[in-house]
Amino acid sequence: MSLARGAARGAAWNFASVLAERGAGFFVLALLLRVVPAGDVGLIAIASAISELARVVANSGASEQVQANPGNRQVEAGAFWSQLMASLVFMTALWGVAPWIAALYHLPALVPVLRVMGLSVVMTCFLIVPSARLTSQFRFRAIGMLSLGSTLLGGACALPLAFTGHGVAALMMQRLVGVGFYAVSACFCARWVPPRPPSLAVLGEGFRFSLPLMEAAFVDFISVTGYVMLVGLRMPVGALAQFRIAQRLMEILQEVAFLPARKVFMPVLVAVRTDMPRRAEALRQMLDPLSMLIFFVSAVSGAAARPIILLMFGDKWAHAIPVFSILTLVAPAVALYGVINPLLATIGRTRLISWYAWANALTIVACCWLAAPHGVVVLAWALAGRGMVGVLLFLLALRQGLQHSAWLVFRLLGLPLAGLAGARLAAYGMGQWLPPLSLAAALVVLVGTSSFVYVSIVFILAPHRMKGMLLSVCRALFARHAMP
């Protein structure tokens, strides 16, 4: 199987599995939000952000290290044990500072929630190496099935608690059961058991590789989700819950539109890291269809924000509608920033990953601190504007990763950006012109209008590029014999 065919089929399996898993998760979330009070959602939003921050930081670097050294059992042992030690430290720290954090937010109920959620920090260690093995082997179908199973089982355990009035317990159970199932199943599927502790030299090498990525993961999490902790200090819990729902929907869209392809970036770029022209061409061929997809999803979901939120979650979450619609405008930043880490990691520039992550996170923190007291809509506009400016920073990172001009890659975004702008304007005009419709009818009209306009614009402006891109994807997916 050629590299292109493996990447395309891996991305296709990722997309199908992520779509199924996020669809199931979205359905579970909709059921939970109809019965869980907004105050409980805000409480869990803060607790989840804090515990997830500890989990992400403690477990970052191991997966990249294993994928960069496929089949090396010493590297696997060093990666696992270094992350396990870090996770135990973070879990212990979270247990100890829980009362102080609860006092900071004036929410005493945070103490037991944070301590229980801290268990997921250590549990995640047992799925990192097996998941990295499966990724290196392009076994994305197995990864997708495991992810879907964890979502379904977590939801099945959470829903009975939610419908009996135990909202906080339901949301905690959903997380812990899902992580536990994924960890056990991934170990079995990859035929992996925790290895014996390696030598101090191997363990030290694991820490040296992981520390810059742990630092980058810390600031990346702040820039993607963790800034909700800061927002919680600057606005009431009820408003925070509305913002968190819009933010979570945006995360789901990014996961559906971007995560499936992003998972194949690392193994593909590792395979061509010594050939700079081929690396640049591989990145361009992956980013072109990816940017088309993520801009399309952003255009359609933003245009239909009102019926999506009201149909799924009910009227009590109406304040999240404009927030979600505005946040979908950060698609350019998402498309570019997502390729920086794997691109720089494959050439060993992990320190640059950390620097760009800090620049990205600090600008988001500044936006949150200044804009949050003025309401959720002002905060959403501030974050969208910051994302547009951040694209210039990511262009510099691409240039350093490719080791020559990144303009040929950057210019790929012009066409999908035109499609997004046209689709959103057309849907807005359609919404103003049409008479009042039911939510279901409005969803069909707005999705149909925005989809048609987006596709029309990109095919009218660049017909040869679109046809070539579609042919390349189809050849990689369906050709029986692909050129290596």
N, C-alpha and C positions, 0 to 999 in steps of 0.2 A: 504494500500500500504506500503511495507517495505521501509526502508531507502535506501537500495541499488537500489530498483526499482525506487523510486522517484528521486534519484540522476542521475541514468542512463537515465531515460526519460527526466529529466530536461536538462541534457547535450545534449541529442539528439535534443530536440527542440531548444536549444540554437544554436547548430551547424547549423541546417537547417536555422534558422532565420538569424543568423549572416552571413552565406554563401550568402543568398539571399540579405541581406542588404548591405554587403560589395561588393558583385558582382555588384549591382546597383550603389553603390558609386564609384566603380572602373571605371565603364562605364562612369559615369558623369565626373569623374576626367580626363579620357582619352579625352573626347570631349573638356573639358575646356582647357587642356594643349595644344591642337592643335591650339588654337586661342589666348590664353592669352600669352603675351610676358613674357620672362624669368625674366625681371626686375620686372614686377608686381608680379610674383610668389615669387620672393625673398622678396619683400616688405611685402606681405601678410604672408610669412613664419615667419618673425620677429614679425609682429603685432599679429599673431595668437598665437605664442609661449608666448608672454608677457601676452596677455589677457587670454589665456588658463591657464597660471600659476596662475593668480589671481583667476580664476574660480575654479580650482582644489583645491587650498589651502583653499579658503573661504568656500567651500562646502564639505570638507572632514570631516569624522567622523560621520555625521548624519546618513548615510545609515547603517554603522556598528552598531551604537547605537540602531537603530530601529530593525535591524535584531537580535541583541543579546537580545532584550526584546520584542518579538513578542506580539502584542495585547495591549501593555501598552500605553494608550492614553496620559498620562502625559509625558512619555519619548518622544513620537512623537512631542508633543508641544514644549518641551524643545529643541529637536534636530532642529526643523524647525526654531524657533525664534532665536536661537543662530546662526544658519548659515545665516539667513536673515540679522541679524545685522552685521555679519562679511562681508557679500557680499556687503552691502551698503558702508561699510568703504573702501573696496577694490576698488569698482567702483569709489568712490569719489577720492581716491588716484590716480587711473589710469588717471582720467580726469585731475588732477592737474599736474602730472609729465609728461604728454604726450609731451609737448614742449621740456623738458630736454632730454627725451629719443630720440626724433627725432634729436636733435642736436648731441647727442652722436653717432648716426649712420650716420649723415650727410644726412638724408632723411626727408625733411620738410613734405612730404606727409604722414608721419607716424602719425602726430598729429590728423587729423580727423578720420583716420582709427582706431587708438587706442581708441578714445572716443566713436565711434560707437560700436566697438567690446566689450567695457566694459559693454554694456547692457546685454550681455549673462551671465555675472557673477551673476546678480540678478535673471534673468529669470530661471536659473538652480535650484534655491532654491525650486521652485514649482514642481519639478519632483522628488526630492530626496526621500521624505517620501513615496509617492505613489509607486515609483519603489521599494523601500525597502519592502513595504507591499506585492507587487506582488511576489518578490523574496522569501520572507519567506513562502509564500503559494505555492511555486513551480509553479507559473503561468508564466512559461518562454515563452509559446506560445504567450501570450498577449504582453509580453515585446518585443519579436521579431517582432511582427506585428507593434507595435508602432515605433520601431526603423526603420523598413523598410519604413513606411509611412513618417517619418521625412526626411529620405534620399531622397526619390522620390520627395517630395514636395519642399525641398530645392533645388534639382537639376533642377526641372521644373521652378523655379523662377530665378535661376542663369543663365541658358543657354541662354535665349533670350538676357540678358544684355551682356554676353560674346561675342556672335556673332554679336553684334552691336558695339563692340569696347570698352565696359566698363568693362574691366577685373577686376579691383580692386573692383568695386561696385558689380560685380557678385559674387566674392568670399566672400565678406562680407554678401551679401543677403543669400547665401547658408547657412551660419552658423546661422544667426539670425532666419530665417524661420524654419529651422530644429529644433532648440531648442524650439522655441515657440510652434510649433505643438506638439512636444513630451510632453512638460509640461502640456498643456491643455488636451491632450488625456489621459495621465497617471492619472491625477486627476480624470477624468471621469471614467476610467476603474476601479480604486481602490476605487471609491466612497469616495474620500477624498476632504475636503475643508480646507483651512488654519484655524487652531484653534485659539481660543482666547489666548492672551499672558499668559503664566503660571506665577506662583509665582517666586520670585527672587531665592528661593532655587532650584527650578526645573531648572530654566534657568542657574544657576551656575553649577549645576550638568551636564547639557548638554555641557557647555564650558569645564569643567574639563575632561570629556570623550573625547571630540573632539580635544582639543589642541595638545596632542601628535600625533594624527593622521593627523592633519593639518600640523604639522611640518614634519611628514613623507611624506605626500603628496607633500609638497614643494620640498623636495629633490628627491623623486621618479620621479616627473615630470621632474626635471632637468636631471635625469639619463636616462629617456626614450625619451623625446622630447625637453625639454627646453634648453639643451645644444646648440641647434641651435642658441640661442641668443648670446652665447659666440663665436660661429663659425662665426657669422655675423660680429663680430668686428675684425676678424683675416683673412678674405678673401673677395674678391669682391662679390657683390650681385649676379652676374651671376653664379659664382662658387657655391655660397650658394644655389641657386635655384637647381642646379644639385644634390647637396648633399641632399637637402630637399626632392626631388622626390624619391631618393633611400631610404632615411630614412622613408618616408611615406609608400612606398611599404612594407618595413619591418614591420612597425606598422600594416598594414592591414593583413599581413600574421600571425602575432602574435595574432591579434584579431580573425581571422578565426580558427587558430589551437589551441589556448589556452584559449581565453576569454570564449567560451561556457562552458567549464568544470570548469573554475575558478569560475564562478558565483555560482556553487553549492557547492563549498568548504565550504563557511561560514555556510550555514544552516546545512550541514552534520556534520561538526566539532562541531557546537554548540550542536547538538543532542547527541554526544558521548564524550563531553568534560570531563565528570566525570569518564570515563572508559579509562584509559591510554592505555592498550593493544588494546582495540577496536579502539581507536583513531589512533594508529599507523597502525593498519591493514587497516582501512578505507583510510588513507592517501596513503598507499602503493597501494591499489587496484585502487585508482583514478589516482595516478601519473604514474602507469605502462602504461596503454593505452594512457594516455595523452602525455607522453614522446615519445612514438612510433609515435604518430601523428605529434607532432611538429617537431621532427627530420626528419620525412618523408617529410613534407611540406618544410622544410628548404633545404633538399637535392635536391628536384626536382626543386624548384624555383631558387635556386642558380645555378644549372646546366643549366637552360634554361633562364638565366637572359637576354642575348642579344636579342633573338626573342621576349621575353615578353615586354621589354621596347620599342624596335623599332616598333613592331606591334601596341602597344597601344598608344604610345606618339609621335612617329616620330623621324627622324634623329637628330633633334636639341637637343634631350635629351640623345645622345649616351654616353656622359661623365658620366652618372649615372650608366652605365652598370657594370663596375668593382666594383663600390662602393656598389651597391646592392648585387652583388655576394659575396663580402667579408662579408658584414654585416649579411648575413644569417648564418654565422658560430657561432653566439652568442647563438644558440639554447640551449646549456646546461645551461647557465646562466638564460635565460628566463624561462626555465622549472622549475628550482629550486626557483628562486626569487619570482615567482608568487604565490608559496604556503606559503611563510614565513608570509606575513601579516595576512591572515585568520587564520593560525595556532597559531600565537602568540596572535592575538586579542581575540580568543575564550577562552584563559586562562588568559586574563587580563594583558598580558605583553606588553602593548602598548609602554612603554618607550624603550624596546628592539627594537621594530619596528623602532622607530626614530633613534636609534644608528646605526642600520644596514643600514637604508636608507641614513644616512649621509656618512657612509663609502663607500657605493656604488656610491653616487653622486660625492663625492670629488675626487675619482680616475678617474671618467669620465671627470670631469672638468679639471683635470691635463692633461689628454690625449689630450683633445681638445685644450687647451692653447698651448701645446708644439708642437702638430702635425699639426694643421690647417694651419699655414703659409707655410707648405711644400706641400700642395695640398690635394685634396679630397681623392685620393687613399691612401696616407700615413695616413691620418686621419682614414679612414675605417679600415686599418690594425691595427692601434693602439687601436681602440675601440674593435676589435675582440680579440686581445691579452689580453686586460684588462678583457674582459668577461670570458675568459678561467681561468685566475687567480682568478677572483671573485667567481668562483664555490667553492673554498676552504672556503671562508668566509661564503657562504650560507650553507655549510655543518655544520658549527658551529651553525648557527641559527636554523637549523633543529634539531640538538641535544638538544638545549635548549627548543625548542617547544615541542618535544616529551618526554623530560625529561629522556631520555636514549640514547644509541648509535643510530646514524642515518645512520650507514653504510648499513644496509639492504635496506634502501630507496635510498641512494646515489648510490649503486651498480646497481640499475635498469638502470642507464644511460649508462652503458658500452655497452650493446647490440645495442641500437639505434645509439650510437656514431660510432660504427663499421659500421653500415649500411650507415650512412651519409658519412663517409670517402670513403667507397667503391663506393657508387653511384656517388659522385662527381668525383672521379678518372676515373671511367668508362665513364662518360659523357664527361670529358675532352679528353680522348683518342679517343672517337668516333668523337668528333668535329675535332680533328687533322687528323683523318684517312679519313673521308668522303670528297668527292668533294664538291664544293660550292653548296649550296641548297637555295631555296627560304626561306623566314622567316617562313612561315607557315609549310613547310616541316621540317625545322630545329627544330621548336618547338615540332612537333610530335616525331621526332627522339630522341631529348634530354630528353623530358619528359618520353617517353617510356623506354629508356635505364636506366635512373636513377631510375625510379620506379621499374623496373624489378630487377635491381641489389640490391636495398635496401630490397625489400621483400624477395628475395632469400637469402641474407645474414642472416637476422634475423630468417628465418625459418630453415636454415641449422644449425646455431649456437645454437639455443634454440627452437627446435620443440615443446617440451612438454609445455614450458612456453607460447609460442604463442597460441597453441591450447587451453590451459587452460584459457588464457586471453580472447580469442574470445568467448569461451563458457560462461564465467562469464558475459561478456557484453550482449550476446544474451539472457541469462536467465533473466538478470535484465530488458532488454528491452521488451521481448516478452512473458515471463511466465505469465500466468493468475493469478497464486497464488504464491507469493514469501514468503519465510520464513522471519519473522520480525527479 
